[in-house]
Amino acid sequence: MTDIIAVTMGDPAGIGPEIIIKSLVEGELSGAPVIVVGCVQTLRRVQNAGITPDAELRVIGDVSEAVFSKDVINVLDEPLADPDALKPGVVQAQAGDLAYRCVKRATELAMAGQVKAIATAPLNKEALHLAGHNYPGHTELLAYLTKSQDYAMVLYTDKLKVIHITTHIALRKFLDTLNGDRIKTVISVADTFLKRVGYNNPRIAVAGVNPHAGENGLFGDEEIRIVSPAIEAMKAQGINVVGPCPPDTVFMQCHEGMYDMVVAMYHDQGHIPLKLLGFYDGVNITAGLPFIRTSADHGTAFDIAWTGKAKSESMAVSIQLAMQIGQK
């Protein structure tokens, strides 16, 4: 099995090209076994703008041609339809199409065993949809490409790890569709994922849906009807899981070491505490795929695209984490 990591460009009109170059030239990742799947002409435009460190952009036709050395970035070129027409910081269909093609190509490499994991720079969902690729985000796109059924989004830092029951759906739809089977699936995915990355007996906490986890039905009965039975069923299978826990305290309890991961019910319930406590070093992972996929835990930041202001810490950490846990 190869040790190579594939990094996808994400939306080229966003900060992806900048943070990729910075990540692979600055610090420990210079010379690391990483290949970039993206538009080399766009990477050169960003580099020529003087907002990134100097590096040789080495175009390769196949993973086997990669040569890893300091200040060299190996690129599998996935060209834009019209590179000269790309406008930084603007939603464009060709940018969304490129982001899709980069993920698809990297997934094919991972499924073929040519790379051991992939790390993705952020894409823009509106641009993705403009290009005719109607997926809510990376998680769902990767699940489709790998035909994965049981998967979930994980947000990962050293001290706080969160996995989600739902992500990119409306809050009303979440409430209307919440069910025990999905909760059981995510608890199982969490347990398997944590064991894969080195936790022998993972301690998992499940957040409640309502304030104070419903307060015994005073503030909602989803915990009684749906959440608690699912937790008890997974306990019976030998998983070390507790809850439903009050959402306003359980994330800090995990951060302080009481639990190894929190199961969050919906997008913002999990994202807000994670981004508050680990905005710059948080990593997004899709658990349940045939391979490890990590991502910078932020968006395309069109407002600062190609200005030199983008911070590369989360992208760098996501690549490092992919390298560390890809073969575990």
C-alpha positions in Angstrom: 0.0 0.0 0.0 1.3 3.4 -1.0 2.0 6.1 1.6 1.0 8.9 -0.8 -1.8 11.3 0.0 -3.9 13.0 -2.7 -4.9 16.6 -2.1 -7.8 18.0 -4.1 -7.9 21.7 -5.1 -11.5 22.4 -4.1 -13.0 25.5 -5.7 -10.2 27.2 -7.5 -11.8 30.6 -7.1 -11.6 30.3 -3.4 -8.6 30.0 -1.0 -7.9 26.3 -1.9 -5.0 26.9 -4.2 -3.3 29.4 -1.8 -3.6 27.2 1.3 -2.5 24.1 -0.6 0.7 25.8 -1.7 1.4 27.2 1.7 0.7 23.9 3.4 3.1 22.0 1.1 6.0 24.5 1.2 5.9 25.9 4.8 6.8 23.7 7.8 6.9 19.9 8.1 5.0 19.1 4.9 7.7 20.3 2.4 8.8 17.2 0.6 6.1 15.0 2.1 4.5 12.2 -0.1 1.7 14.3 -1.4 0.3 14.9 -4.8 -2.2 17.7 -5.7 -5.1 17.0 -8.0 -6.0 20.3 -9.6 -5.5 22.9 -12.3 -1.8 23.6 -12.6 -2.4 26.9 -14.5 -4.5 28.2 -11.6 -1.8 27.2 -9.1 0.7 29.1 -11.2 -1.6 32.2 -11.3 -1.8 32.2 -7.5 1.9 31.7 -7.2 2.7 34.5 -9.7 0.5 36.8 -7.7 3.2 36.7 -5.0 0.9 35.6 -2.2 2.5 32.2 -1.6 6.0 30.9 -1.1 8.0 29.8 -4.1 7.9 26.2 -5.1 8.3 24.1 -8.2 5.0 22.9 -9.6 5.9 19.6 -11.2 3.2 18.2 -13.5 3.0 14.4 -13.5 0.9 12.1 -15.7 0.6 9.3 -13.1 1.1 8.9 -9.4 4.1 6.6 -10.1 5.9 9.6 -11.6 5.9 11.7 -8.4 9.3 12.7 -6.9 9.1 14.1 -3.4 11.7 16.7 -2.4 11.7 20.0 -0.6 9.8 22.9 -2.2 8.5 20.6 -5.0 4.7 20.1 -5.5 3.7 17.2 -7.7 0.5 18.0 -9.6 -1.9 15.7 -11.5 -3.3 18.4 -13.8 -7.1 18.6 -13.9 -7.5 21.7 -16.1 -10.3 24.2 -15.9 -12.5 24.6 -19.0 -11.3 28.2 -19.4 -8.5 28.9 -16.9 -8.0 32.5 -18.1 -11.7 33.3 -17.4 -11.6 32.2 -13.7 -12.4 35.1 -11.4 -11.2 34.8 -7.8 -13.9 35.1 -5.2 -16.8 34.6 -7.6 -19.2 31.6 -7.8 -18.7 30.0 -11.3 -19.9 26.8 -12.8 -16.5 25.9 -14.3 -15.0 26.1 -10.8 -17.7 23.9 -9.3 -17.1 21.4 -12.1 -13.4 21.4 -11.5 -13.9 20.8 -7.7 -16.1 17.8 -8.6 -13.6 16.3 -11.1 -10.8 16.6 -8.6 -12.7 14.7 -5.9 -13.8 12.1 -8.5 -10.2 11.6 -9.7 -8.7 11.4 -6.2 -11.4 8.9 -5.2 -10.6 6.7 -8.1 -6.9 6.8 -7.1 -7.8 5.9 -3.5 -10.1 3.1 -4.5 -7.4 1.7 -6.8 -4.8 1.8 -3.9 -2.6 4.3 -5.7 -3.0 6.8 -2.7 -3.8 5.8 0.9 -6.0 8.8 1.7 -7.3 12.1 0.4 -7.4 15.5 1.9 -9.7 18.0 0.3 -9.6 21.8 0.1 -13.0 23.4 0.4 -15.5 23.5 -2.4 -18.5 25.9 -2.9 -21.8 24.1 -2.9 -23.5 26.8 -5.1 -20.8 26.5 -7.8 -21.0 22.7 -7.5 -24.8 22.9 -8.2 -24.3 25.4 -11.0 -22.1 22.8 -12.7 -24.9 20.2 -12.5 -23.4 18.2 -9.6 -26.3 18.3 -7.1 -24.7 17.1 -3.9 -25.0 18.9 -0.6 -21.2 18.7 0.0 -18.1 16.6 0.1 -19.5 14.0 2.5 -22.5 13.1 0.3 -20.4 13.2 -2.9 -17.8 10.9 -1.5 -20.4 8.5 -0.2 -22.0 8.4 -3.7 -18.6 7.9 -5.5 -17.6 5.0 -3.2 -21.2 3.6 -2.9 -20.9 3.9 0.9 -24.2 3.5 2.9 -23.1 4.0 6.5 -21.1 7.2 6.8 -21.0 10.4 8.8 -19.2 13.7 9.0 -16.6 13.9 11.8 -15.0 17.2 13.0 -11.7 16.4 14.6 -9.3 18.1 17.0 -6.9 16.7 19.6 -9.3 17.6 22.4 -12.8 17.5 20.8 -14.2 15.1 18.2 -17.8 15.4 16.9 -19.8 13.2 14.6 -23.1 14.2 13.1 -26.5 12.5 12.7 -27.4 15.0 10.0 -25.5 17.8 8.3 -26.6 19.7 5.2 -30.4 19.7 5.7 -32.9 22.2 7.0 -33.5 22.1 10.7 -37.2 21.4 10.2 -36.3 18.4 8.0 -34.0 17.1 10.6 -36.8 17.2 13.2 -39.2 15.5 10.9 -36.9 12.7 9.8 -34.9 12.0 13.0 -35.0 8.2 13.6 -33.4 5.6 15.8 -31.8 3.6 12.9 -29.7 6.6 11.9 -28.7 7.2 15.4 -27.6 3.6 15.9 -25.7 3.7 12.6 -23.8 6.9 13.6 -22.9 5.5 17.0 -21.6 2.4 15.3 -19.6 4.4 12.8 -18.2 6.5 15.6 -17.1 3.4 17.5 -15.4 1.9 14.5 -13.7 5.1 13.5 -12.3 5.8 16.9 -10.9 2.2 17.2 -9.4 2.7 13.7 -7.5 5.8 14.9 -6.2 4.3 18.1 -8.9 4.3 20.8 -9.2 0.8 22.3 -12.4 1.4 24.2 -14.0 4.6 22.9 -16.2 6.6 25.2 -19.0 8.1 23.2 -21.6 10.7 24.4 -24.8 11.4 22.5 -26.2 14.9 22.6 -29.9 15.5 23.1 -32.1 17.2 20.6 -33.8 19.7 22.9 -32.6 22.1 25.7 -31.4 20.1 28.7 -31.9 16.9 26.6 -35.7 17.4 26.9 -35.7 17.5 30.8 -37.7 14.2 31.0 -40.2 15.3 28.3 -40.7 18.9 29.6 -39.1 20.5 26.6 -39.7 17.8 23.9 -40.0 14.1 23.8 -37.6 13.1 21.0 -35.1 11.9 23.6 -37.6 9.6 25.2 -39.1 8.3 22.0 -36.1 8.1 19.7 -32.7 8.9 21.1 -32.7 6.8 24.3 -33.9 3.6 22.8 -31.2 3.8 20.1 -28.5 4.4 22.7 -29.7 1.4 24.8 -29.7 -0.8 21.7 -26.0 0.1 21.0 -25.1 -0.4 24.6 -26.5 -3.9 24.3 -24.0 -4.5 21.4 -21.1 -3.7 23.7 -20.5 -0.1 22.7 -19.4 2.3 25.4 -22.0 5.0 24.8 -24.0 7.3 27.1 -26.8 9.9 26.8 -28.8 11.6 25.7 -26.7 14.4 27.3 -27.6 18.1 27.6 -26.2 19.7 24.5 -25.0 22.8 26.4 -22.5 20.9 28.5 -21.5 17.7 26.7 -19.1 19.3 24.2 -17.0 21.0 26.9 -17.1 17.7 28.9 -15.6 16.0 25.9 -13.1 18.8 25.4 -11.9 18.3 29.0 -11.5 14.5 28.6 -14.7 12.9 29.9 -15.5 11.5 26.5 -13.6 10.7 23.2 -16.4 11.8 20.9 -19.8 13.5 20.9 -22.6 12.5 18.6 -24.2 15.8 17.5 -27.8 15.7 16.2 -27.5 18.4 13.5 -25.0 20.6 11.7 -24.8 23.7 13.9 -25.1 21.8 17.2 -21.7 20.1 16.4 -20.0 22.8 14.3 -20.4 25.7 16.6 -18.5 24.2 19.6 -15.9 22.7 17.4 -15.2 25.8 15.5 -15.2 27.9 18.7 -12.6 25.7 20.3 -10.6 24.6 17.3 -11.3 26.9 14.3 -7.7 27.0 12.9 -6.7 23.4 13.6 -10.0 21.5 13.2 -10.2 18.8 10.5 -13.3 17.5 8.7 -13.2 13.7 8.2 -15.7 11.5 6.4 -16.0 8.3 8.5 -17.4 5.1 7.0 -15.6 5.4 3.6 -13.2 2.7 2.3 -10.4 5.1 2.9 -9.6 8.1 5.1 -10.7 11.5 3.8 -9.8 14.6 5.7 -10.5 18.3 4.9 -9.8 21.7 6.1 -12.6 22.6 8.5 -13.7 25.9 6.8 -15.2 27.2 3.6 -13.9 28.7 0.4 -13.6 32.2 2.0 -14.3 34.0 -1.3 -14.0 37.4 0.5 -10.2 36.9 0.9 -9.5 34.6 -2.1 -6.2 35.2 -3.7 -5.2 38.0 -1.3 -2.6 36.2 0.7 -4.6 36.5 3.9 -5.8 32.9 4.1 -4.4 30.8 7.0 -3.2 27.3 6.0 -3.1 25.7 9.4 -6.3 23.7 9.0 -5.3 22.5 5.6 -1.9 21.5 6.8 -3.3 19.6 9.8 -5.8 17.8 7.6 -3.0 16.5 5.4 -0.9 15.5 8.4 -3.8 13.7 9.9 -4.5 11.9 6.7 -0.9 10.7 6.7 -1.0 9.6 10.3 -4.3 7.7 10.3 -4.6 6.6 6.7 -3.2 3.1 7.2 -4.5 2.5 10.8 
